[in-house]
């Protein structure tokens, strides 16, 4: 009997583990996780503890494992990345986010295996060119990310499009430009957790929370806007792509609606049944000049490609996150 394998890099991470959990519901599919779990106390292993996986592979062994089993690999879902926007080591960022992605793309092209990878809304920079997921090479080249993380993701988007134009690409290749994702299994992310996860202990305890002050006259404190997308939607899109092999290209993955950080905070208070207590704290000088004040995914292309599900509104997503995860003794999916 032929095995069907979905190989997920970063599969024990935040988005990757949610995708792994969703795909593991299909008992005809072996979900193989490639990741590092680090210290037991970090709890990252808990992200994959509730769902069956076909194998666990260390990143250093990835290509050896793939070479031995490539005939059974149906799709590579590449979620592994250095995702910290404050990571100081540029070589580490480029090696992980570009070089490794490039090598996996080429491997999938050579073996004619499908490839889905994580891009980022950070590629849009300050948004001076808008947030339209245009696959045109010149449009992608015109983007100016604000940090090394965003640049590394933009660099790979350009590589993927260039290879596709040269007819040297996997039979399916899709880049997902994730906007501000929140939801279960982000406990290990420390300061990179979503605002909802970071403020939850204070909200639960009936305490006040702090958001960043604004340094633009046209934006009130807490009025900075993001496109907050529930991780359930990311898992839904990944499952749909597995079932829809004819879809190719780079697509935004957000909710399609920009909301303020104050909206997010108030939704958490509301879901907890608590009165909102919000104060504002100075933004660290290191990020003030590189701070995005607005992001909003244009979702027309994904819908035009046939994606059928509505995207989760903020209050609904936060309500589910709080009730079924954050407020539970075991918050893992």
C-alpha positions in Angstrom: 0.0 0.0 0.0 1.4 3.4 -1.0 2.0 5.9 1.8 0.8 9.4 1.5 3.1 11.8 3.4 2.7 15.4 4.2 6.1 16.6 5.4 5.8 19.7 7.5 8.9 21.7 8.5 8.4 23.8 11.6 5.6 21.3 12.3 5.9 21.7 16.1 5.8 25.5 15.9 2.7 27.7 16.1 1.2 27.6 12.7 2.9 24.4 11.6 1.5 22.4 14.6 -2.0 23.7 13.8 -1.6 22.6 10.2 -0.3 19.2 11.4 -3.3 18.7 13.7 -5.7 19.5 10.9 -4.0 17.2 8.3 -3.7 14.4 10.9 -7.5 14.1 10.9 -7.1 12.3 7.6 -6.1 8.8 8.5 -4.9 8.1 5.0 -2.2 10.7 5.4 1.0 10.4 7.4 1.9 13.7 8.8 5.7 13.9 9.3 7.0 16.7 11.5 10.4 18.2 11.0 11.5 20.6 13.8 13.5 21.2 17.0 11.7 20.9 20.3 14.5 22.5 22.5 14.1 22.4 26.3 11.3 20.3 27.7 10.2 23.2 29.9 9.6 25.4 26.8 6.6 23.1 26.2 7.0 23.1 22.4 6.5 19.3 22.4 3.0 19.8 23.7 2.0 21.4 20.4 2.1 18.0 18.7 1.3 15.8 21.7 -2.4 15.4 21.0 -2.3 14.2 17.4 -0.7 11.2 15.7 2.3 11.8 13.5 3.9 9.4 11.1 7.5 10.4 12.0 9.6 13.1 13.7 12.7 14.4 11.8 15.5 16.6 13.1 16.2 19.5 10.6 19.8 18.3 10.1 18.5 15.0 8.9 15.8 16.5 6.6 17.2 16.0 3.2 18.5 12.5 4.0 15.0 11.5 5.2 13.4 13.0 2.1 15.7 11.3 -0.3 14.9 7.9 1.2 11.2 8.4 1.1 10.6 10.9 -1.7 8.2 8.6 -3.6 5.7 8.6 -0.8 6.0 12.4 -0.1 2.9 14.0 -1.5 3.6 17.6 -0.3 6.2 19.6 1.6 4.7 22.3 3.8 7.5 24.6 4.8 6.6 26.5 7.9 10.0 26.4 9.5 11.6 29.9 9.8 13.3 32.4 12.0 10.2 34.4 12.8 11.5 36.9 15.3 11.6 40.4 13.8 14.2 41.4 16.4 16.6 38.5 15.7 20.1 40.2 15.5 21.9 37.5 13.5 21.3 38.3 9.8 23.2 35.3 8.6 21.0 33.0 10.7 17.9 34.7 9.2 19.0 34.4 5.6 20.2 30.8 6.0 17.0 29.7 7.5 14.4 31.8 5.7 16.0 31.9 2.2 18.8 29.3 1.7 16.9 26.4 3.2 13.7 27.5 1.5 15.5 27.7 -1.8 17.0 24.2 -1.4 13.6 22.7 -0.5 11.9 24.4 -3.5 14.6 22.9 -5.8 14.2 19.5 -4.2 10.5 19.6 -4.8 11.0 20.8 -8.4 13.5 18.0 -9.1 11.3 15.3 -7.6 8.0 16.9 -8.8 6.6 17.1 -5.3 4.2 19.8 -4.2 5.4 22.7 -2.1 3.6 25.2 0.2 5.6 27.7 2.2 5.2 30.5 4.7 5.8 34.0 3.4 4.8 37.1 5.4 3.0 40.4 5.4 6.3 41.8 6.6 7.3 41.7 2.9 5.0 44.7 2.4 7.1 47.0 4.6 5.3 50.2 5.5 2.6 49.4 2.9 3.4 52.2 0.6 2.6 49.9 -2.4 -0.5 48.5 -0.7 -1.2 45.0 0.4 -2.2 43.4 -2.9 -0.7 39.9 -3.4 0.4 40.6 -6.9 2.5 37.8 -8.4 4.1 40.0 -10.9 7.9 39.9 -10.6 8.3 43.7 -10.9 5.6 44.3 -8.3 7.3 42.0 -5.8 10.7 43.5 -6.5 9.3 47.0 -5.7 8.4 46.0 -2.1 10.7 47.5 0.6 10.5 45.4 3.9 11.3 47.3 7.1 13.5 44.6 8.7 15.8 41.6 7.9 13.0 39.1 8.5 10.7 40.7 6.0 13.5 41.1 3.5 14.4 37.4 3.7 10.8 36.4 3.0 10.6 38.9 0.1 13.8 37.5 -1.3 12.4 34.0 -1.4 9.1 35.1 -2.9 11.2 36.6 -5.8 13.2 33.4 -6.1 10.0 31.3 -6.4 8.4 33.5 -9.0 11.6 33.7 -11.0 11.9 29.9 -11.0 8.3 29.5 -12.0 8.8 31.9 -14.9 11.7 29.6 -16.0 9.4 26.5 -15.8 11.6 25.1 -13.0 9.1 24.8 -10.2 7.2 22.1 -8.3 3.9 20.9 -9.8 2.2 22.9 -7.2 3.9 25.8 -5.4 2.1 28.2 -3.1 3.5 31.0 -0.8 1.2 32.2 2.0 1.7 35.7 3.1 0.6 35.4 6.7 -0.6 38.5 8.4 -0.9 38.7 12.3 -1.8 35.2 13.2 -3.1 34.4 16.7 -4.4 31.2 18.3 -3.5 28.1 20.3 0.0 26.6 20.4 1.9 29.9 20.7 2.9 29.4 24.3 6.5 28.8 23.4 6.9 32.0 21.5 7.7 34.3 24.5 7.7 37.9 23.5 6.7 37.0 19.9 3.3 35.7 21.0 0.2 37.5 19.8 -1.2 40.4 21.8 -4.1 38.2 22.9 -1.8 35.6 24.3 0.5 38.1 26.0 -2.2 40.0 27.8 -4.3 37.0 28.7 -2.7 36.3 32.2 -3.4 39.9 33.2 -6.9 39.9 31.8 -7.7 36.6 33.5 -6.4 38.0 36.8 -8.6 41.1 36.5 -5.7 43.4 36.0 -5.1 46.2 33.5 -3.0 45.8 30.4 -0.6 48.0 28.4 -0.5 48.7 24.7 2.0 50.8 22.8 1.6 54.5 22.4 1.4 55.9 18.9 4.0 58.2 17.5 1.9 59.4 14.6 -0.4 62.4 15.0 -3.1 60.8 12.8 -3.2 57.5 14.9 -4.4 57.5 18.5 -2.7 55.4 21.2 -3.8 51.8 20.6 -5.1 52.8 17.2 -2.4 51.1 15.2 -4.1 48.6 12.9 -3.3 45.0 12.0 -5.0 42.3 10.0 -5.5 39.7 12.8 -6.1 36.2 11.4 -7.1 33.2 13.5 -4.7 30.2 13.1 -7.8 28.0 12.4 -8.0 29.8 9.0 -4.4 29.0 8.3 -5.0 25.3 8.9 -8.2 25.5 6.7 -6.3 27.0 3.8 -3.5 24.4 4.1 -6.0 21.6 4.0 -7.8 23.2 1.0 -4.5 23.5 -0.9 -3.7 19.8 -0.2 -7.1 19.1 -1.9 -6.6 21.6 -4.7 -3.3 20.9 -6.4 -4.0 23.1 -9.4 -3.6 26.3 -7.3 -0.2 28.0 -7.7 1.3 31.4 -6.7 1.6 33.7 -3.8 -1.5 34.6 -1.8 -2.3 36.8 1.2 -3.6 35.0 4.3 -5.3 37.4 6.6 -8.9 38.1 7.7 -9.2 40.9 5.1 -10.1 43.5 7.7 -7.7 45.8 9.6 -8.5 46.2 13.3 -6.8 48.2 16.0 -4.8 46.7 18.9 -7.4 48.2 21.2 -10.1 46.2 19.4 -8.0 43.1 20.0 -7.5 43.9 23.6 -11.2 44.7 24.2 -12.2 41.5 22.5 -10.0 39.5 25.0 -11.6 41.4 27.9 -15.1 40.7 26.5 -14.4 37.0 26.0 -13.2 36.8 29.6 -16.2 38.6 30.9 -14.0 41.4 32.4 -14.1 45.2 32.3 -11.5 46.5 29.9 -8.6 48.3 31.6 -6.1 49.6 29.1 -3.2 51.9 29.5 -0.4 52.9 27.1 3.3 52.5 27.4 6.2 54.0 25.3 7.2 52.0 22.3 10.9 50.7 22.5 13.1 53.1 20.5 14.6 50.2 18.6 11.4 49.5 16.7 9.8 53.0 16.5 11.3 53.8 13.1 10.4 50.4 11.6 6.9 50.0 13.0 4.0 49.2 10.7 1.0 51.3 11.6 -1.4 49.5 9.2 -1.8 46.2 7.5 -4.8 44.7 5.7 -4.7 41.7 3.5 -6.5 41.9 0.2 -8.1 38.5 0.0 -9.6 38.7 -3.5 -7.0 36.4 -5.2 -7.5 33.5 -2.7 -11.3 33.7 -3.1 -10.9 33.9 -6.9 -8.7 30.8 -6.8 -11.7 29.0 -5.3 -11.2 29.1 -1.5 -14.7 28.6 -0.2 -14.7 29.3 3.5 -15.4 32.7 5.2 -12.5 34.1 7.2 -13.0 34.3 10.9 -14.0 37.8 12.3 -11.8 39.0 15.2 -14.4 38.8 18.0 -15.4 35.2 16.9 -11.8 34.1 16.8 -10.8 35.6 20.1 -14.0 34.2 21.7 -13.0 30.7 20.5 -9.4 31.1 21.5 -10.2 32.3 25.0 -13.0 29.8 25.7 -11.4 26.6 24.3 -7.7 27.3 24.9 -6.5 30.2 27.0 -9.0 29.7 29.8 -8.5 26.0 29.9 -6.0 24.2 32.2 -4.5 22.7 29.0 -4.3 25.4 26.4 -2.8 23.3 23.6 -4.6 22.3 20.4 
